[in-house]
Amino acid sequence: MRYVITLFMTVTLVGLATVAAQDKKPPEKIVFPSKQGATTFVHAAHLQRENGECTSCHDKLWPQSTAEPLKSSMGCHTCHKPDGKAFSARDRSNCVRCHPADAAKAL
């Protein structure tokens, strides 16, 4: 009987750990509406750039919960600025990197 209870507890704990790990998996892409055209945020690229450190952006710049709404896109400009970690969002030639709809407007 102890064996059955131990086995049941082990399976339950492993199952709960698996569910918890799946809940923490970030979304692959997030699309933000914008006047300039929808912005597609590729989570994997940003996570790789930060060497897997979620705390580089969460919760300083962005909420980590999908239930909490984003307050603004100004967090983007923390890294996407002249002399920032990533390409500058202020350079008009970079607009299409985040706003593909701008490519059609530029033609």
C-alpha positions as CSV (number, residue, x, y, z in Angstrom):
1,M,0.0,0.0,0.0
2,R,2.9,2.4,0.8
3,Y,4.3,1.7,-2.6
4,V,1.0,2.7,-4.3
5,I,0.8,5.9,-2.3
6,T,4.4,6.8,-3.0
7,L,4.0,6.1,-6.7
8,F,0.8,8.2,-6.8
9,M,2.4,11.1,-5.0
10,T,5.5,10.9,-7.3
11,V,3.3,10.9,-10.5
12,T,1.2,13.8,-9.1
13,L,4.2,15.9,-8.3
14,V,5.9,15.2,-11.7
15,G,2.6,16.1,-13.4
16,L,2.2,19.4,-11.5
17,A,5.8,20.3,-12.2
18,T,5.3,19.7,-15.9
19,V,2.1,21.8,-16.0
20,A,3.9,24.6,-14.1
21,A,6.8,24.5,-16.6
22,Q,4.4,24.7,-19.5
23,D,2.7,27.8,-18.0
24,K,6.0,29.6,-17.9
25,K,6.8,29.0,-21.5
26,P,6.8,32.4,-23.3
27,P,4.7,33.0,-26.3
28,E,6.6,32.5,-29.6
29,K,5.3,35.8,-31.0
30,I,3.3,38.7,-29.7
31,V,1.5,41.1,-32.2
32,F,0.9,44.6,-31.0
33,P,-1.5,46.9,-32.8
34,S,0.0,50.2,-34.0
35,K,-0.8,53.2,-36.1
36,Q,2.3,52.4,-38.2
37,G,1.2,48.8,-38.7
38,A,1.1,45.8,-36.4
39,T,4.3,45.1,-34.7
40,T,5.4,41.5,-34.4
41,F,7.6,40.8,-31.3
42,V,9.6,37.6,-31.8
43,H,10.2,36.4,-28.2
44,A,12.9,33.9,-29.1
45,A,15.1,36.5,-30.7
46,H,14.9,38.8,-27.7
47,L,15.4,35.9,-25.2
48,Q,18.5,34.8,-27.1
49,R,19.9,38.3,-27.1
50,E,19.5,38.4,-23.3
51,N,21.0,34.9,-22.9
52,G,17.8,33.6,-21.5
53,E,17.5,36.2,-18.7
54,C,13.8,37.0,-18.5
55,T,14.4,39.6,-15.8
56,S,16.2,41.9,-18.3
57,C,12.7,42.9,-19.5
58,H,10.3,41.4,-16.9
59,D,9.0,43.1,-14.8
60,K,11.0,46.2,-15.3
61,L,9.8,47.0,-18.8
62,W,7.0,44.6,-19.5
63,P,4.6,42.6,-17.3
64,Q,5.2,38.9,-17.5
65,S,1.6,38.0,-17.2
66,T,-0.6,37.9,-20.3
67,A,-3.5,38.9,-18.0
68,E,-1.9,42.3,-17.3
69,P,-2.2,44.8,-20.1
70,L,0.8,46.6,-21.6
71,K,0.9,50.2,-20.6
72,S,2.8,51.5,-23.7
73,S,5.4,50.5,-26.3
74,M,8.0,52.8,-24.6
75,G,9.7,49.7,-23.2
76,C,10.9,49.0,-26.8
77,H,12.8,52.3,-26.8
78,T,14.9,51.2,-23.8
79,C,17.0,49.0,-26.2
80,H,15.9,50.2,-29.6
81,K,17.5,53.7,-29.5
82,P,20.7,55.2,-30.8
83,D,23.6,53.5,-28.9
84,G,21.2,51.1,-27.3
85,K,21.5,47.3,-27.1
86,A,19.6,46.8,-30.4
87,F,19.0,48.6,-33.7
88,S,17.6,52.1,-33.3
89,A,13.9,52.5,-33.8
90,R,14.5,56.2,-34.6
91,D,16.3,55.3,-37.8
92,R,13.5,55.4,-40.5
93,S,15.3,52.6,-42.5
94,N,14.6,50.2,-39.5
95,C,10.8,50.8,-39.4
96,V,10.0,47.8,-41.5
97,R,11.9,45.5,-39.1
98,C,9.0,45.9,-36.7
99,H,6.2,47.4,-38.8
100,P,6.1,45.4,-42.1
101,A,3.1,47.4,-43.2
102,D,5.5,50.4,-43.5
103,A,7.3,48.6,-46.3
104,A,4.2,49.1,-48.6
105,K,3.9,52.7,-47.6
106,A,7.6,53.4,-48.4
107,L,7.2,52.2,-52.0
